[in-house]
Amino acid sequence: NQSLCTLCLDCCDGSDEYAGYTKCSNYCEEAGMAAREEAARRNAVQREGYQKRGEFVRQGREKKSENARKLKELQEIKENVTKQVDELDMVKQVAEKSEKEAKDLHISKWKAEIEAQDKIKQKEKATEAFGQFDIDSDQRLSTDELSQRMEFDKNQDGKVNEEEISEYFGESKHIALDDFINAWPLIKDVYRPPVPEELPIAASAREPIAASRRSKPISDIKSDDQSLEKMEVESESEDEIREDEVEDFDTSSSPPFSDSNSKTKDEDQENMPDFDDNTKKLIADADQARKEYDEAKKKLRDLEDETRRLEEFERIDFGMDNEFAGLHRQCFEYSDMQYTYGLCLFDRTYQKPIGSSHSDVGLGTWDSWTGHENDKYSKQSYKHGLTCWNGPARSTEIKLTCGIENKLISATEPAKCEYVMEFETPVVCSEPENIAVDAHLEL
C-alpha cells in the first residue's frame, strides 16, 4: 500500500513488501546506472590523478634536492663574502682615518687663519672704539672718560660708577690701549658706535628753486613759492624730529655694535679654500673603499635573504614523498559573484572585491597541516590574516580533494572571518582499487 511505499527506498520494485501489494515505482535500474556511472567517473579521476601524482612526486624530490644543493652552495659563498666584507671594512676604516686626519688638518689650518684675521679686525675695531672713548686724546682712558659711556651702566640708573667700570677693566684708574684691546671681547657686545650726522635738506633745496625762479613766468613762480613753503614746512618738521631724537638719544637704547665683517661657521666653510691634491687623493681612496664595502655588504644581505628563503623551504612538510613541493607558492584563484579568492600554497590566502583596484585582504598565512592522523595531508591551515572589525584575525582552512588538475573550486565563509576553500589536485589522489560495481547496487 501507499503508506508502506513511503518507507521504501528510492530503489524499490515492491518485491519485498507484504503480499506484494504495492504501487512503488521501480527506480532500481535508473539509480543503479547513475551510481555506476558516478563510481566509474570517480574511479577514472582517481586513476588519472594518481598517475599524475607520480609526476608531482618526481618533481618534488628534484626540487628538494635542488634546494638542498643551492643552500649548501649559498652557505659556502656567504662564508667567503662574509670574509670579504670584514676585509673591506678594515680597508675602509684605515682609508677613512687617513681621510679624516687630512681633512681635520686642512680645516684646523683654515680656522687658525680665520681666527688670526678676526683677531686683527677686532684689534682695529677696538682701537677705533678707544679713540671714541679717549676724549682728551692722551692715549689713555680715565675714570671720568669711562663714566660718560652709558654702555657701562649695567643697572640702568642713568650713571656709570667705578664698580661698573671695574667689571670691564679691573681696578686700574687709567686704561691704556693694550688694556682696552684685552678687554674688547667684553666691551664689543655693549659698545655703541656714534650715530652719523645727517645733512639738513631745506637749505640745499632752496638754491635750485630760487635759481629757477628767474627763468619762469609769474604763474610758475607762484607755484614754486607754494612748493617751497611746503618743503620748508616738511623740513622744519624733520628738523624737529631730529632734535627730539637727539634729546631722547640714550646709548642704552641704541642698537649694540655689530661686527659687519663677522662670518658664520657655514660662511667660513663655504669660503674655505679647496683641499690640496694629497687630501683629495685620500678622500677619493676613502670613497672607493666605502663603495666597495657597501657593494659587498649588499651582496651579503642578498645572500642572507636567499639563504633564509631556502632554509624556510627545507623546514616545510611537503608530504611523505615530497609530493607537494612542486606546488610551493603556486597561486590559484576562484571567483563568485562578489569576490575573487586566492590561494598561494604554503604561503598565503587572500580575498579581493571583483572589479576593485584596492589591494587584496589577507585571509591568513601558512601555518600547518590539520588533517586527521590517518589523513594528515587532506587539510591545511592558514592563520593570522587581517583582523576583522570587532572580530578575530581572519583564518582559512583548505580542504584538498582528488582531481585531475590543480584547481581552486570553492570558497565560503561559514563563520565570521573564518573561511573554507576547496582545492582539487592530483597530489592527494590515492591508488585506485579494482572493485567491480555490483549490478544491483543498494543505495
JOHU-V352065 format. One record per pair of residues at least 4 apart in sequence whose C-alpha atoms are under 7 Angstrom apart, sorted by the first residue. I is the first residue (numbers start at 1). J is the second residue. If there is no record, write none. Layout:
BEGIN
i={I,I}
j={J,J}
END
This chain:
BEGIN
i={1,1,1,1,2,2,2,4,5,5,8,10,11,11,11,11,12,12,12,12,12,13,13,13,14,14,14,15,17,17,27,28,29,30,31,32,32,32,32,33,34,35,36,36,37,38,39,40,41,42,43,43,44,45,45,45,46,46,46,46,46,47,47,47,48,48,49,49,49,49,49,49,50,50,50,50,50,52,52,53,53,53,53,54,55,56,56,56,56,57,57,57,57,58,59,59,60,60,60,60,60,60,61,61,62,63,63,63,64,65,66,67,67,68,69,70,71,71,71,72,73,74,74,74,75,76,77,78,78,78,79,80,81,81,82,82,83,84,85,85,85,85,86,87,88,88,89,89,90,91,91,92,92,92,92,93,94,95,95,95,96,96,97,98,98,99,99,99,99,99,100,101,102,102,103,103,104,105,106,106,107,108,109,110,110,111,112,113,114,115,116,117,118,119,120,121,122,123,123,124,125,126,126,126,127,128,129,130,130,133,133,134,134,134,134,134,135,139,139,140,140,140,140,141,141,141,141,141,142,142,142,142,143,143,143,144,147,147,150,150,150,150,151,151,151,151,152,152,152,153,153,153,153,153,154,160,161,162,163,165,166,166,168,168,169,175,175,176,177,178,179,180,183,184,187,188,189,189,190,190,191,191,192,192,192,192,192,193,201,201,202,202,202,202,205,206,207,208,209,212,213,216,216,217,218,219,220,221,222,223,224,225,226,227,228,229,230,231,232,233,234,235,236,237,238,239,240,241,242,243,244,245,250,263,263,264,265,266,267,268,275,275,276,277,278,279,280,281,282,283,284,285,286,287,288,289,290,291,292,293,294,295,296,297,298,299,300,301,302,303,304,305,306,307,308,309,310,311,312,318,318,318,318,319,319,319,323,324,324,327,328,328,329,329,329,329,330,330,331,331,331,331,332,332,332,332,332,333,333,333,333,333,334,334,334,334,334,334,335,335,335,336,338,338,339,339,339,339,340,340,340,340,341,341,341,341,342,342,342,343,343,343,344,344,346,347,347,348,348,348,348,349,349,349,349,350,350,350,350,351,351,351,351,352,352,361,362,362,363,363,363,363,363,364,364,364,364,364,364,364,365,365,365,365,366,366,366,367,367,367,368,368,369,369,369,369,369,370,370,370,370,371,371,371,371,371,372,378,378,379,379,379,379,380,380,380,381,381,381,382,382,382,383,383,383,384,384,384,385,385,385,386,386,387,387,387,387,388,388,388,388,392,393,394,394,395,395,395,396,396,396,397,397,397,398,398,398,398,399,399,399,400,400,400,400,401,401,401,401,402,402,402,402,402,403,403,403,404,404,405,405,405,406,406,406,407,407,407,408,408,408,409,409,409,410,410,411,411,411,412,412,412,413,413,413,413,414,414}
j={5,21,22,23,6,22,23,8,22,24,12,27,26,27,28,31,24,25,26,27,28,24,25,26,20,22,24,20,21,22,31,32,33,34,35,36,439,440,441,37,38,39,40,437,41,42,43,44,45,46,47,432,48,49,403,404,50,402,429,430,432,51,431,432,52,404,53,402,403,404,426,429,54,426,429,430,431,56,426,57,426,427,429,58,59,60,323,326,427,61,321,322,323,62,63,326,64,322,323,324,325,326,65,322,66,67,325,326,68,69,70,71,310,72,73,74,75,307,310,76,77,78,303,307,79,80,81,82,300,303,83,84,85,300,86,300,87,88,89,293,296,297,90,91,92,293,93,293,94,95,289,96,286,289,290,97,98,99,285,286,100,286,101,102,282,103,279,282,283,286,104,105,106,279,107,279,108,109,110,275,111,112,113,114,272,115,116,117,118,119,120,121,122,123,124,125,126,127,181,128,129,130,181,184,131,132,133,134,177,145,146,138,139,140,141,145,145,176,177,174,175,176,177,145,146,174,175,176,146,173,174,175,147,173,174,148,160,161,159,160,251,252,190,191,251,252,160,164,165,157,158,159,160,164,164,164,165,166,167,169,170,171,183,186,183,179,180,180,181,182,183,184,187,188,191,257,256,257,256,257,256,257,251,254,255,256,257,257,205,235,206,231,232,235,209,210,211,212,213,216,221,220,221,221,222,223,224,225,226,227,228,229,230,231,232,233,234,235,236,237,238,239,240,241,242,243,244,245,246,247,248,249,254,267,268,268,269,270,271,272,279,280,280,281,282,283,284,285,286,287,288,289,290,291,292,293,294,295,296,297,298,299,300,301,302,303,304,305,306,307,308,309,310,311,312,313,314,315,316,322,323,324,325,323,324,377,427,328,427,345,345,346,344,345,346,347,344,345,342,343,344,345,342,343,344,407,408,340,341,342,343,408,340,341,342,408,409,410,339,340,341,340,353,354,351,352,353,354,351,352,353,354,350,351,352,411,349,350,351,348,349,350,348,349,366,365,366,364,365,366,382,362,363,364,365,360,361,362,363,360,361,362,363,360,361,386,385,386,385,386,394,395,396,382,383,384,385,394,395,396,382,383,384,385,381,382,383,381,382,383,380,381,376,377,379,380,381,376,379,380,381,375,376,377,378,379,376,399,400,397,398,399,400,397,398,399,396,397,398,395,396,397,394,395,396,393,394,395,393,394,395,393,394,391,392,393,394,392,393,394,417,417,417,417,418,417,418,419,418,419,420,419,420,421,420,421,422,423,421,422,423,422,423,424,425,423,424,425,428,424,425,426,428,429,424,425,426,425,426,424,425,426,424,425,426,423,424,425,422,423,424,422,423,424,421,422,420,421,422,419,420,421,417,418,419,420,418,419}
END
